[in-house]
């Protein structure tokens, strides 16, 4: 939903002549306060947990000698190339790129001035 909202924004009207409008500054504040303070730490923790789970599941897979079709199917669903973890990573990349495009047009990306 957030990506849909970001995709609906027009950089030209948000940043007329490359200058940040009040709305653009509001979006930057939203990025800092909500995403930076709440969402990003949650996503970082989620990624750490996913990595630990992945390590443990690899160990389980190794001791099962690959003879467990149900485990293989479950692993593919969640951790395969088109699994839920991969789809989440793809969605997060698209979300980040859109933030960069929208706020970058105004020079409001972190580290951008």
PAZAPA-4460 file (N, C-alpha, C; in steps of 0.05 Angstrom, whole numbers, plus 32768, in hexadecimal, padded with zeros to 4 digits):
% residues 113
    n_x    n_y    n_z   ca_x   ca_y   ca_z    c_x    c_y    c_z   seq   type   mol
   8010   7FE8   8000   8000   8000   8000   8011   8019   8000     1      X     A
   8027   8018   8010   8038   8030   8011   8046   8034   7FF6     2      X     A
   804E   801E   7FE9   805A   8021   7FCE   8046   802D   7FBB     3      X     A
   802D   8024   7FBC   8019   802F   7FAA   8015   804D   7FAE     4      X     A
   8016   8055   7FC7   8013   8072   7FCD   802B   8081   7FC2     5      X     A
   8043   8076   7FC5   805B   8083   7FBB   805B   8084   7F9D     6      X     A
   8052   806F   7F90   8051   806E   7F73   803D   8082   7F68     7      X     A
   8029   8089   7F77   8015   809D   7F6E   801F   80BA   7F6F     8      X     A
   8035   80BE   7F7C   8040   80D9   7F7F   804E   80E2   7F65     9      X     A
   804A   80FB   7F5F   8057   8107   7F47   806E   8118   7F51    10      X     A
   8087   8110   7F4A   809E   811F   7F54   809E   813C   7F4B    11      X     A
   8094   8142   7F33   8093   815E   7F2A   8082   8170   7F3B    12      X     A
   806B   8166   7F43   805A   8176   7F54   8063   8176   7F71    13      X     A
   8070   8160   7F79   807A   815E   7F94   8093   8170   7F98    14      X     A
   80A3   8172   7F82   80BC   8181   7F83   80BD   8194   7F6B    15      X     A
   80AD   81A8   7F6B   80AD   81BA   7F54   80C9   81C7   7F50    16      X     A
   80D3   81C6   7F38   80ED   81D0   7F31   8103   81C5   7F43    17      X     A
   80FF   81AB   7F4B   8114   819E   7F5C   8115   81A7   7F78    18      X     A
   8102   81B7   7F81   8101   81C1   7F9C   80EC   81B3   7FAC    19      X     A
   80F2   81AD   7FC5   80E0   819F   7FD6   80C8   81B0   7FDE    20      X     A
   80B1   81A5   7FDA   8098   81B2   7FE3   8094   81AA   8000    21      X     A
   8080   81B7   800C   8079   81B0   8028   8071   8192   8029    22      X     A
   8062   8189   8015   805A   816D   8014   8072   815A   8013    23      X     A
   8086   8162   8003   809F   8152   8001   80AD   8151   801C    24      X     A
   80AE   8167   802A   80BB   8168   8044   80AC   8157   8058    25      X     A
   8091   8157   8056   8081   8146   8066   8087   8128   8061    26      X     A
   808A   8121   8048   8091   8105   8041   80AC   80FE   804D    27      X     A
   80C0   8110   804B   80DA   810A   8057   80D8   8106   8075    28      X     A
   80C8   8117   8082   80C4   8113   809F   80B6   80F9   80A5    29      X     A
   80A4   80F1   8094   8097   80D7   8097   80AB   80C0   8094    30      X     A
   80BC   80C3   8080   80D1   80AF   807C   80E3   80AD   8095    31      X     A
   80EB   80C3   809F   80FD   80C3   80B7   80EF   80B9   80D0    32      X     A
   80D6   80C3   80D5   80C9   80BC   80EE   80BC   80A1   80EE    33      X     A
   80AE   809A   80DA   80A0   8080   80DA   80B1   806A   80CF    34      X     A
   80BB   806D   80B7   80CB   8058   80AB   80E6   8054   80BB    35      X     A
   80F4   806A   80BF   810E   8069   80CC   810D   8060   80E9    36      X     A
   80F8   8069   80F7   80F7   8063   8113   80E8   8049   811A    37      X     A
   80D5   8041   8109   80C4   802A   8110   80C7   8013   80FC    38      X     A
   80C4   8019   80E2   80C3   8004   80CE   80DF   7FF8   80C9    39      X     A
   80F3   8009   80C5   810E   7FFF   80C0   8119   7FED   80D6    40      X     A
   8117   7FF5   80F0   8120   7FE3   8105   8111   7FC8   8105    41      X     A
   80F7   7FC9   80FF   80E7   7FB0   80FE   80F1   7F9F   80E7    42      X     A
   80F6   7FAB   80D0   80FF   7F9B   80B9   811B   7F90   80BD    43      X     A
   812C   7F9F   80CB   8147   7F95   80D1   8145   7F7D   80E4    44      X     A
   8134   7F7E   80F8   8130   7F68   810A   8124   7F50   80FB    45      X     A
   8111   7F55   80EA   8105   7F40   80DA   811A   7F32   80C9    46      X     A
   812C   7F41   80BD   8141   7F36   80AC   8154   7F25   80BD    47      X     A
   815C   7F2E   80D5   816D   7F1E   80E6   8160   7F04   80ED    48      X     A
   8147   7F05   80F4   8138   7EED   80FB   8136   7EDA   80E3    49      X     A
   8131   7EE5   80CC   812F   7ED5   80B4   814A   7EC6   80AE    50      X     A
   8160   7ED5   80B2   817A   7EC9   80AD   817F   7EB2   80C1    51      X     A
   8178   7EB7   80DA   817C   7EA1   80EE   816B   7E89   80E7    52      X     A
   8152   7E8E   80E0   8140   7E78   80D8   814B   7E6A   80C0    53      X     A
   8155   7E79   80AC   8161   7E6D   8095   8178   7E5A   809C    54      X     A
   818A   7E64   80AE   81A0   7E53   80B6   8197   7E3A   80C3    55      X     A
   8183   7E3C   80D4   8179   7E24   80E2   816B   7E11   80CF    56      X     A
   815C   7E1C   80BC   814F   7E0B   80A9   8162   7DFD   8096    57      X     A
   8178   7E0B   808F   818D   7DFD   8080   8199   7DE6   808F    58      X     A
   819D   7DEA   80A9   81A8   7DD4   80B9   8194   7DBD   80BA    59      X     A
   817A   7DC3   80BE   8166   7DAE   80BE   8165   7DA0   80A3    60      X     A
   8167   7DAE   808E   8167   7DA2   8073   817F   7D90   8070    61      X     A
   8196   7D98   807A   81AE   7D88   8078   81AB   7D6D   8086    62      X     A
   819F   7D6D   809E   819C   7D54   80AD   8186   7D43   80A2    63      X     A
   8173   7D4F   8093   815E   7D3F   8088   8166   7D32   806E    64      X     A
   817E   7D38   8065   8189   7D2C   804C   8178   7D31   8034    65      X     A
   8169   7D46   8034   8159   7D4D   801D   8142   7D3A   8018    66      X     A
   813B   7D2A   802B   8127   7D15   8028   810C   7D1D   8033    67      X     A
   8107   7D37   8034   80EE   7D41   8040   80E0   7D54   802D    68      X     A
   80CF   7D49   801B   80C1   7D5A   8007   80B1   7D70   8014    69      X     A
   80A4   7D6B   802A   8094   7D80   8037   80A5   7D97   8040    70      X     A
   80BD   7D91   804B   80CF   7DA7   8053   80D9   7DB6   803B    71      X     A
   80E0   7DA7   8026   80E9   7DB4   800D   80D4   7DC7   8002    72      X     A
   80BB   7DBF   8002   80A5   7DCF   7FF8   80A2   7DE8   8009    73      X     A
   80A3   7DE4   8023   80A0   7DFB   8036   80B7   7E0F   8032    74      X     A
   80CF   7E04   8031   80E6   7E16   802D   80E4   7E25   8013    75      X     A
   80DC   7E18   7FFD   80D9   7E26   7FE4   80C4   7E3C   7FE6    76      X     A
   80AE   7E37   7FF4   8098   7E4A   7FF6   80A1   7E63   8005    77      X     A
   80B0   7E60   801A   80B9   7E77   802A   80D4   7E82   8022    78      X     A
   80E7   7E71   801A   8102   7E7A   8016   810D   7E75   7FFA    79      X     A
   80FC   7E6B   7FE8   8105   7E66   7FCC   8108   7E80   7FBD    80      X     A
   8111   7E7E   7FA4   8115   7E96   7F93   80FC   7EA7   7F8F    81      X     A
   80E5   7E9A   7F90   80CC   7EA9   7F8E   80BB   7EA7   7FA7    82      X     A
   80C9   7EA0   7FBD   80BC   7E9D   7FD7   80B5   7EB7   7FE4    83      X     A
   80A9   7EB5   7FFB   80A0   7ECD   8009   80B7   7EDF   8011    84      X     A
   80CD   7ED4   8019   80E4   7EE5   8021   80EE   7EF4   8009    85      X     A
   80F0   7EE7   7FF2   80FA   7EF5   7FD9   80E6   7F0A   7FD1    86      X     A
   80CC   7F05   7FD3   80B8   7F19   7FCB   80B9   7F31   7FDE    87      X     A
   80BE   7F2C   7FF8   80C1   7F42   800B   80D9   7F53   8004    88      X     A
   80EF   7F46   7FFE   8108   7F55   7FF7   8103   7F66   7FDE    89      X     A
   80F5   7F5B   7FCA   80EF   7F69   7FB1   80DD   7F81   7FB7    90      X     A
   80C9   7F7D   7FC7   80B7   7F93   7FCE   80C5   7FAA   7FDD    91      X     A
   80D7   7FA2   7FEF   80E6   7FB6   7FFE   80F9   7FC6   7FEC    92      X     A
   8106   7FB8   7FD9   8117   7FC6   7FC5   8107   7FDA   7FB5    93      X     A
   80EF   7FD2   7FAB   80DE   7FE4   7F9B   80D5   7FFC   7FAC    94      X     A
   80CF   7FF7   7FC5   80C6   800C   7FD7   80DD   8020   7FDC    95      X     A
   80F5   8016   7FE1   810C   8027   7FE5   8112   8037   7FCD    96      X     A
   8112   802B   7FB5   8118   8039   7F9C   8104   804F   7F97    97      X     A
   80EA   804A   7F9E   80D6   805F   7F9A   80DB   8077   7FAD    98      X     A
   80E1   8071   7FC6   80E7   8087   7FD8   80FF   8097   7FCD    99      X     A
   8113   808A   7FC4   812B   8097   7FB9   8123   80A9   7FA1   100      X     A
   8112   809F   7F90   810A   80AE   7F79   80FA   80C7   7F81   101      X     A
   80E6   80C3   7F92   80D4   80D9   7F9A   80E3   80EE   7FAA   102      X     A
   80F2   80E6   7FBE   8100   80FA   7FCF   8119   8104   7FC1   103      X     A
   8125   80F3   7FB1   813D   80FB   7FA2   8138   8112   7F8F   104      X     A
   811F   8113   7F84   8118   8128   7F72   8118   8143   7F80   105      X     A
   8115   8143   7F9A   8115   815C   7FAA   8130   8160   7FB9   106      X     A
   8142   814E   7FB6   815B   8150   7FC6   8157   814A   7FE3   107      X     A
   8142   8139   7FE9   813C   8134   8005   8143   8118   800F   108      X     A
   8152   8109   7FFE   8159   80EE   8007   816F   80F0   801D   109      X     A
   816E   80DE   8030   8183   80DE   8045   819F   80DE   8038   110      X     A
   81B0   80EF   8041   81CB   80F2   8036   81CC   8102   801D   111      X     A
   81B4   810A   8013   81B4   8119   7FFA   81B2   8137   7FFE   112      X     A
   81B2   8140   8017   81B2   815D   801B   8199   8168   8026   113      X     A
***
